[in-house]
């Protein structure tokens, strides 16, 4: 009986010791699996934001972080994004990555959220100084790149960088879009005095509205030679208007961001160029930075993720190919 008890005791001890060893080996892995960092984008239905989410998803897999993919279904749904942010904070995550839909409206909500959880900003800013880090394209520089591209396209078409041009912005009040507009206007004013901005229009976030605005502008002013459509949705609408009216040899368009539709317009000539960001990097590095912040590590306050002008001539180059055909899944 004593021998049996002794054997049982040894087995029990061995089992407990093994379990203890496993417990010692597991904490870091278990902790990593429990880390949650939501990413909140402007519009989950947009191809651009799907690329951002794909980057965040890959970072989550690489870093062992749970990454809920959140966002409204339209960039105009400001209140929807505020509610999503509040709900995300209530879940007590390690950090939150967000691209604010509207600069002014998201200022106080971000300030309030930052009292409870570290906030990392991507793409567009908000009226807040609470971001631990901000990763974005230099959108003012993006606007300058668009102006340079448009001037070059007009000159190639007419022999001179002169004529009437227009700007069509997706929605009013979006920080990144206003910066692009500012950069474009400044570059035109200082570098291309022959270009005259005859219309500066805001839409409502719908490609159809961009199509209608462009169609009306063409009718009202047949002398228009160039257009800057400052985001993907407006580039879709404007490109469609140029294609339907067969004006690719009379009106040059520079858009911002890319998808299958706008790349199709680029190939056909309805769009002359696209200023392309690196949304995949924004998503990936946004999560990576948020994890570092949650661990108390020091990070850069501002990170420029870069922008490039894509044309029919350079779209097959390896660097550009990687930007316009990212791995979304």
PAKE-916429 format. One record per residue: residue in three letters; x, y, z of N, C-alpha, C, CB in turn. Coordinates in steps of 0.1 Angstrom, whole numbers, plus 2048, in hexadecimal, padded with zeros to 3 digits. Glycine has a CB too. Example, Ala and Ser with C-alpha at 12.3 -4.5 7.8 and 13.67 -1.06 7.14 Angstrom:
2
ala8847C784E87B7D384E8847DF84E8717D385A ser8807EA8478897F584788180084F88D7FA839 
END
This chain:
329
unk8087F480080080080080980D8007F780080C unk81380D80881C81880882381A7FB826816813 unk82780E7F582D80F7E88248157DD8328017E3 unk8178117DE80E8167D480C8257D680080F7D6 unk80B8297E38098387E681583F7E180783A7F5 unk8218397E382D8407DF82E8427D083A8387E4 unk82A8377C98298387BA8208437B582682B7B4 unk8148437BC80A84D7B880F85B7BB7FD84B7C0 unk81685C7C681B8697CA82586E7C08218697D8 unk82E8657BC8388687B283286D7A584285D7AF unk8288657A182186879481A87679581685D790 unk8138787A180C8847A38168907A28058847B0 unk82188E7A982C8987A983189B79B8378947B2 unk83389079483989178682F89977D83C884780 unk82289677F81789C7778178AB77A80A896779 unk8178AE7878178BC78C8238C47878158BD79B unk82E8BD78783B8C478383A8C77748478BB786 unk8358BD76C8348BF75E82A8CA75B82F8B2757 unk81F8CB7628158D676081C8E37648098D3769 unk8248E376E82A8F07728348F47688328EE780 unk83B8EB7618458EE75783D8F474B84D8E2753 unk8328EE74882A8F373C82590274081E8EA739 unk82090374C81B91175082691B74F81691075E unk83291775383D92175384192474484A91B75A unk84091A73B84391C72D83992472684590F726 unk82C92472A82192A72381E938725815922726 unk82193F73081C94C73381E95672782395273E unk82995772182C96171782295F70B83A961712 unk82195270781894E6FC80A9516FF81A9406F8 unk80694D70B7F895070F7F595E7107F594971D unk7FE9667157FC9757167FB97B70880897B71D unk8049766FF80397C6F17F69796EB80E9766E9 unk7F096D6ED7E49696E77D89716EC7E195A6E9 unk7DA9766F87CF97E6FF7CF98D6FB7CF97C70D unk7DA9916F57DC99F6F27D29A36E67EA9A36EE unk7CA9AD6E87C09B16DE7C39BF6DA7B29AF6E3 unk7C49C26CD7C69CF6C87BD9D16BC7D59D26C4 unk7B19D76BF7A89DA6B47AD9E46AA79A9DE6B9 unk7AA9E369E7AD9ED69479F9F268E7B69E8688 unk79EA0068E791A0668A794A0E67E78BA0F695 unk78EA0A672791A12666784A1A662794A0865A unk785A2265877BA2B65476FA2464D780A3664B unk772A1A645768A1363D76DA0563A766A1B630 unk7669FB64076A9ED63E7679E86307649E4648 unk75F9EF62875B9EA61B7659EF61074D9EF617 unk76D9F96137769FE6097839F660777BA0D60D unk7879F45FB7939EC5F879F9F15FF7959EB5E9 unk7A19FE5FF7ACA046067ACA006157ABA14605 unk7A1A0161C7A19FD62A7A29EE62C794A02630 unk79E9E66227A09D86227AF9D46227999D1617 unk7B79DC61B7C59DA61A7CB9DE6287CC9E360F unk7C69E962E7CB9EC63C7C89E16457C49F9641 unk7BC9DC6457B89D164E7C09C464B7A99CD64C unk7C49C263E7CC9B663B7DA9B76427CD9B462C unk7DF9C36417EC9C66487EB9C36577F19D4645 unk7E09C865D7DE9C766B7DC9B866F7D29CF670 unk7D59B16667D29A36697E099B6697C999D65E unk7E899E65F7F599765E7FE99A66A7FD99B651 unk7FE9A666F8059AA67B8009A26878049B967D unk7F39A16887ED9996937F298B6937DE99A692 unk7F39856877F79776868069766897F5971678 unk80E97F68481C97F68782098269582398967E unk81898A69C81C98E6A98149876B481999D6AB unk80A97F6B08029786BA7F89816C180B9716C4 unk7F398A6BA7E99946BF7DB9926B97EE9A26BD unk7D19936C17C39926BC7C09A06B67B998D6C7 unk7BC9A16AA7B99AE6A37AB9AE69E7C39B0698 unk7A19B36A67949B56A17949C069678A9B96AD unk78D9BD68B78D9C66807809CD68078F9BF672 unk7809DA6837749E26867739EE67C7749E7694 unk7679F467B765A00673757A0066E76FA00667 unk753A0C66A746A0F664746A0A655742A1E665 unk73BA0C64E73AA0864073AA1463772EA0063E unk73EA1F63C73FA2B634748A3563B731A31630 unk750A3D634759A4663A751A52640763A4B631 unk745A5363C73CA5E641735A5B64E732A62636 unk736A4F653730A4B65F739A4E66B72CA3C65F unk73AA5B66E742A5F67973DA5A687743A6F679 unk730A5C68972AA5769672CA4869871CA5B697 unk72BA4168D72DA3268D73BA2F69272AA2C680 unk745A3668D753A33691755A376A075CA3B688 unk74FA426A4750A466B274BA3B6BB749A536B5 unk73FA356B8739A2B6BF742A1E6C072BA276BA unk748A1B6B4751A106B375DA126BC755A0D6A4 unk762A1E6BC76EA216C576AA1F6D3773A2F6C2 unk75FA246D775BA236E5759A156EA74DA2B6E7 unk753A0D6E17519FF6E475E9F76E57489F86D9 unk7679FB6DC7759F46DC77C9F76E977D9F96D0 unk77BA046EE781A086FB77BA00706780A176FD unk76E9FE7067679F671076C9E87117589F670E unk7729E27077779D57077859D470D7789D06F9 unk78A9DF7117979E07187A29D97117969DA726 unk7A59DD7047B09D76FC7BD9DC7017AE9DA6ED unk7C89D76FC7D59DB6FF7D89E96F97E09D16FA unk7D29EB6ED7D49F86E67C99F86DB7E29FA6E0 unk7C8A036D47BEA056C97C5A0C6BD7B1A0C6CD unk7C3A076B17C8A0E6A57BCA1369E7D0A0469C unk7BCA2069A7B1A266947B5A306897A8A2D69E unk7ACA3167F7ADA3B6757A1A446767AFA35666 unk7A2A4F67C796A5867E78FA5C67179AA64686 unk782A5C67177BA5F66577AA6E66376DA5A666 unk77AA7666E779A8466D781A8B67876AA8966E unk789A95674793A9B67C78DAA168979BAA6675 unk784AAA68877EAB0694776AA769C775ABC68F unk76DAA0696763A9769D769A8C6A5759A91694 unk775A876A177BA7C6A8785A816B3782A7369E unk787A8E6B4791A936BD78EA8F6CC792AA26BC unk782A936D177FA906DF77DA816E1772A976E2 unk777A7A6D8776A6B6DA783A646DB76EA656CF unk78DA696D479BA636D57A1A676E27A3A686C9 unk79FA746E67A4A786F379FA706FE7A1A876F5 unk792A6D6FE78BA66708790A5770877CA66706 unk791A516FC795A436FB7A4A42701795A3F6EC unk7ACA4C6FE7BAA4B7027BCA4B7117C2A576FC unk7B1A4F7197B2A4F7277B2A4072C7A6A5672D unk7ADA377247ACA297287B6A2072179EA25726 unk7B9A237157C1A1A70C7CAA227037B8A11704 unk7D6A1D7007DFA246F67D8A246E87EDA1D6F5 unk7D9A306E17D3A316D47DEA346CA7C9A3D6D4 unk7DEA2C6BF7E7A2E6B47DFA326A87EFA206B1 unk7E3A3D6A17DCA426967E2A3E6897DBA51697 unk7DAA3B67F7DFA386717D7A406677DEA2966E unk7DDA4365C7D8A4A6507D3A586527CCA4164C unk7C9A5A65B7C3A6765D7C4A6C66C7B5A68658 unk7C5A7866E7C7A7D67B7B9A816827D0A8967C unk7BAA8568E7AEA8A6957B3A9669E7A8A7F69E unk7AAA9E6A27ADAAA6AA7B1AA66B97A2AB46AA unk7BCA9E6BA7C0A996C77CFA976C77B9A8B6C9 unk7D4A996D37E3A976D57E5A8A6DD7E9AA36DC unk7DBA816DD7DCA766E67E2A696DF7CFA726EB unk7E4A6A6D27EAA5F6CB7F8A5C6D07EAA616BB unk7FBA4F6D3808A4B6D7812A4B6CB808A3D6DE unk80CA486BF814A486B380AA4A6A781CA3B6B1 unk80FA5069C806A5269180EA4E684802A61690 unk807A4467D80DA3F671805A4366580FA30671 unk80BA4A65B803A4F65080BA536447FAA5B655 unk805A5463980BA5B62E80DA6A631803A59621 unk817A7062D818A7E62D80FA83623827A8462B unk802A866277F8A8A61D7FAA976167EBA89624 unk800AA061D804AAD61680DAAA60A80AAB7620 unk817AA260D820A9E602819A965F882CA96608 unk80FA8D5FC807A865F2800A8F5E97FDA7D5F9 unk7FBA9A5EE7F4AA45E67FEAAB5DC7EEAAF5EE unk80AAAD5E0814AB35D8818AA95CC821AB75E0 unk819A9C5D081CA925C6811A925BC81DA845CD unk804A935C07F9A935B77FAA9F5AD7ECA945BF unk7FDAAB5B37FEAB75AA809AB55A0801AC35B3 unk815AB05A4820AAD59B81BAA359082CAA85A2 unk814A99594810A8F58A806A9558080AA83591 unk7FDA9D5857F3AA357D7F9AAD5737E8AAA585 unk802AB5578809ABF56F810AB7564813AC7577 unk817AAD56881FAA555E816A9F553827A9A564 unk80AA99558801A9354E7FBA9D5457F6A8C556 unk7F7AA954A7F2AB45427FCAB95387EDAC054B unk808ABA53C813ABE533815AB4528820AC153B unk815AA752B817A9D52180BA9D517817A8F528 unk7FFAA251B7F4AA25137F3AAF50A7E7AA151B unk7F7ABA5107F5AC7509802ACE5067EDAD0512 unk80DAC950B81AAD050981DADB51381AAD64FB unk814ADD51C817AE752780FAE4533814AF5522 unk814AE753F80DAE554C804AF154F817AE1557 unk7FAAF25477F1AFD5497E2AF95477F4B0953F unk7D9B0054C7CBAFD54A7C2AFD5567C9AF1542 unk7B5AFA5557ACAFA5607ACAEC56679EAFD55B unk7ADAEB5737ADADE57A7A3ADF5867BBADB580 unk79FAD358B795AD359679AAC95A0787ACF591 unk795ACB5AD797AC15B878AABC5BC79FAC85C4 unk789AAF5BE77DAA95C4781AA15D0775AA05B9 unk77CAA55DC77FA9E5E8773A965ED783AA95F3 unk776A8A5F376CA805F6762A86600773A745FC unk766A8B60B75EA91615765A9D61C759A86620 unk75DAA6622764AB1629768AAD63775AABD62A unk773AB363B777AB1649780AA564C76BAAF651 unk783A9D64278CA9164579BA9664478AA8663A unk7A2A9464F7AFA9A6517B9A976457B6A9565D unk7B9A8A6417C3A866367BFA8C6297C3A77635 unk7B2A8D6267ADA9361A7B0AA261979EA90617 unk7AEAA96247B1AB76257C0ABA6237ACABD632 unk7C8AB16287D6AB36267DAAB16187DEAA9630 unk7D4AA76117D7AA56037D3AB15FB7D0A985FE unk7C8AB65FE7C3AC25F77CCACD5F97B4AC55FC unk7D1AD06057DAADB6087E7AD96007DDADB617 unk7ECACD6017F9ACA5F97F7ACD5EB7FEABC5FC unk7ECAC85E57EAACA5D77E9AD95D37DDAC35D3 unk7E1AE05DB7DFAEF5D87ECAF75DA7D4AF45E2 unk7F4AF35E4800AFA5E680AAF85DB807AF65F4 unk80BAEB5D6814AE85CC810AEE5BE815AD95CA unk803AEF5BC7FEAF55B0802B045B07EFAF35AE unk7FFB0A5BC802B195BD810B1D5BC7FCB1D5CB unk819B155C1827B185C182FB135B582EB135CE unk82BB085B0833B025A582CB02597835AF35A9 unk81FB03597818B0258A80EB0E589811AF5588 unk813B1A58780AB26586801B2557A812B32586 unk804B1D5707FCB1C5647EFB13567803B16559 unk7EFB0C5727E3B045757DAB0C57E7E7AF757C unk7CDB0D57A7C3B155817B9B0B5877BDB1F578 unk7B7B0B5947ADB0359B7A0B0A59A7B1B005AA unk797B0559178AB0C58E77FB06596787B0B580 unk781AFA59D776AF45A577DAEC5B076DAEC59D unk777AED5BC77CAE65C8770AE05CF785AEF5D2 unk76DAD35CB760ACE5CF761AC35DA759AC85C3 unk757AC25E3756AB75ED74AAAE5E9755ABD5FB unk74CAA15EB742A985E873CA925F6747A8C5DF unk736A875F572FA81601734A73604720A81600 unk740A6F5FE745A62601741A575F7742A5E60F unk739A5B5ED734A515E473AA535D6724A525E3 unk73EA485CF744A495C273BA4F5B8749A3B5BD unk72EA4C5B9724A515B0723A605B1716A4B5B3 unk725A665BD725A745BE731A7A5B7725A785CD unk73DA745B9749A785B1746A785A2754A6F5B5 unk740A6E59E73DA6D58F734A7858B735A5F58C unk729A7B593720A8658F727A94590714A86599 unk72FA9659A736AA359B73FAA558F73EAA35A8 unk746A9A58C750A9C580748A9E573758A8F57F unk73DA97572735A98565730AA7564729A8F565 unk72BAAC570726ABA570731AC456D720ABD57D unk73DAC2572748ACB57074DACA561754AC7579 unk74CABF55B750ABE54D746AC6544750AAF548 unk739AC554872FACC540730ADB542721AC7545 unk733ADF54F734AED552740AF454D733AEF561 unk74BAEC54C758AF2548760AE853F761AF5554 unk75DAE8532764ADF529773AE252775DAE051B unk778AEC52E786AEF52D78EAE8537788AFE52E unk788AE154078FADA54B799AD0545785AD2554 unk7A6AD054A7B0AC75447B5ABE54F7BBACF53E unk7B2AC055C7B7AB75667AEAB65727C4ABC56A unk7AFAAB5797A7AA95867B0AA259079BAA0582 unk7AFAA659C7B5A9F5A87A9A995B07BEAA85B0 unk7A8A8C5B079EA855B87A5A7F5C4796A795B0 unk7A3A855D07ACA835DB7AAA765E37AAA8E5E4 unk7A1A6D5DF7A2A5F5E579CA555DC799A605F3 unk79CA485E0798A3D5D778AA3F5D279AA305DF unk781A425DB772A435D6770A4D5CC769A455E3 unk776A595CE775A645C477CA605B777AA715CA unk788A595B878FA555AC786A4C5A479CA4F5B0 unk77FA435AB776A3A5A376BA4259C76FA305AD unk765A4B5A375AA5359C75FA5C591753A5C5A7 unk76AA63593770A6C589775A6357D77BA7458F unk77BA58580780A50575775A4B56C788A4457A unk769A4757375EA4356C758A4E563753A3E575 unk758A5A568753A6656075CA68554752A72569 unk769A67555772A6954A770A5E540781A6A54F unk76FA5254476DA4653B760A4753476DA39543 unk755A4A53B748A4B534747A5652A73DA4D53F unk74EA6152C74EA6C523759A6C51974EA7952B unk762A6251A76DA60511776A6C510767A5D503 unk77AA7051C782A7D51D791A7A52177CA86527 unk795A6E5217A3A6B5267AEA7251E7A5A5C525 unk7ABA765127B5A7E50A7B3A8D50C7B4A7A4FC unk7AAA915147A7A9F5167A8AA452579AAA3511 unk7A5A9A52E7A5A9D53C7AEA93544797A9E542 unk7B8A9854B7C1A8F5527BDA8E5617CFA93551 unk7BDA825677B8A805747C3A7A57D7ACA77575 unk7C6A7F5887CEA795927C5A7559E7DAA82597 unk7C5A685A27BEA645AD7C7A605B97B5A575A9 unk7C1A5B5C37C8A575D07C4A495D47C6A625DB unk7CDA405D67CBA325D97C7A2B5CD7C0A315E4 unk7C6A1D5CE7C3A155C27BAA095C67D0A115BC unk7B3A045BC7AC9F75BD7AB9F35AE79E9F85C4 unk7A49E75AC7A39E259F79D9EC59579B9D559F unk7939F359A78C9FC591795A0858D77FA02598 unk79BA0E5967A4A1A5937B0A1658B7A8A215A0 unk7B5A0A58E7C1A055867BCA025777C69F858C unk7B09FD5767AA9FC5687A9A0956179C9F5569 unk7A5A135687A5A215627B3A2555F79EA2B56C unk7BDA225677CAA265647CFA1F5577D4A22570 unk7CCA135567D1A0B54A7CAA1153D7CE9FD54B unk7BDA1553F7B5A1A5337B8A285307A7A18535 unk7BEA305397C1A3E5377B7A4753D7C2A40529 unk7ACA425437A2A4B5497A8A52555795A4354D unk7B2A4B55C7B9A515677C8A515637B7A49574 unk7CFA5D5657DDA5E5617E6A5956B7E0A6C55D unk7E2A5A5787EBA565837E4A545907F6A60585 unk7EAA4C5997E4A4A5A67EFA4C5B17DDA3C5A7 unk7ECA545BA7F6A555C67F2A4A5CF7F5A635CD unk7FBA405D17F9A345D8800A345E57FCA285D0 unk7F9A325F07FFA315FE803A226007F5A36608 unk807A2060D80AA12611801A0E61C819A11615 unk7F4A0B6197EAA086247ED9FB62B7DDA0761E unk7F39F26247F79E562B8019E86367FD9DB620 unk80B9F06338159F363D80E9FB6498209FC637 unk804A046467FEA0B6517F7A0165A7F3A1564B unk7F09F76557E99EE65D7F39E56657E09E5655 unk7FD9E065E8079D766580E9DF6708119D165A unk8149EA66C81C9F16758149F86808259FC66E unk8079FB67D7FEA006877FD9F66937F1A03681 unk7FA9EA6907F99DF69A8069DD6A17F39D2694 unk8119DC69981E9DA69F8229E56A98299D9694 unk81F9F26A58219FD6AE8199FD6BA81FA0A6A6 unk80C9FA6B88039F96C48079EF6CE7F49F66BF unk80C9E36C98119D96D281D9DE6DA8149CC6CB unk8269E56D38329EA6DA82E9F46E583B9F16D0 unk8249FD6E1820A076EB819A006F7816A116E4 unk8129F66F580B9EF7008159E87098019E46FA unk8219E670482C9E070C8349EB7138349D6704 unk8319F7710839A02716845A0670E83D9FF724 unk846A01702852A036FA851A116F38549F96EF unk85CA176F085CA246EA85AA236DB86AA2C6ED unk852A2B6D584FA2B6C7850A396C1841A256C4 unk851A396B4852A466AD844A4D6AE856A4469E unk844A5A6B0837A626B1830A636A383AA6F6B7 unk838A64699833A6568B83BA5D681833A74687 unk834A5567983AA4D66F834A4F662839A3E673 unk83CA53658838A5564A838A48643840A60643 unk82DA4363E82DA3663782FA37628820A2F63B unk830A43623834A45615828A4560B83DA3A611 unk82BA4B5FF822A4C5F4829A4C5E7819A595F5 unk824A475DC82AA465CF820A495C4830A385CD unk824A4F5BA81BA525AE81CA455A581FA5F5A7 unk811A3F5A2810A3459980AA3958C807A2859F unk811A3558180CA3857480CA2B56C815A4356D unk807A2C560807A21557815A1C5547FFA2454A unk81EA2655382CA23550834A1B55B833A3054D unk830A1E568838A18572831A0D57A83DA2257C unk824A0A57781CA0157F8219F358080EA0257A unk82A9EF57782F9E157783C9E057E8309DC568 unk8419EB58384E9EA58B84B9E35988539F958E unk8559DB59D8539D35A984E9DA5B585F9CC5AC unk8549E65B88509EE5C38419F25C28599FA5C5 unk83D9F75B68309FC5B48269F05B482FA045A7 unk82A9E55AE8229D95AD81E9D45BB8299CE5A6 unk8279D55C48249D15D281A9DA5D98319D05DA unk81A9E75D58119F05DB8039EF5D68169FE5DA unk8029ED5C97F49EC5C27EE9DF5C27F59F15B4 unk7F69D45C57F09C75C67F49C05D37F59BE5BA unk7F09C65DE7F49C05EB7EC9B35EE7F29CA5F7 unk7F29AB5F77EB99F5FB7E09A26057F5994600 unk7D49A26017C99A660A7C499B6137BD9AB602 unk7C598E60F7C19836177CC97D6207BB97860E 
END
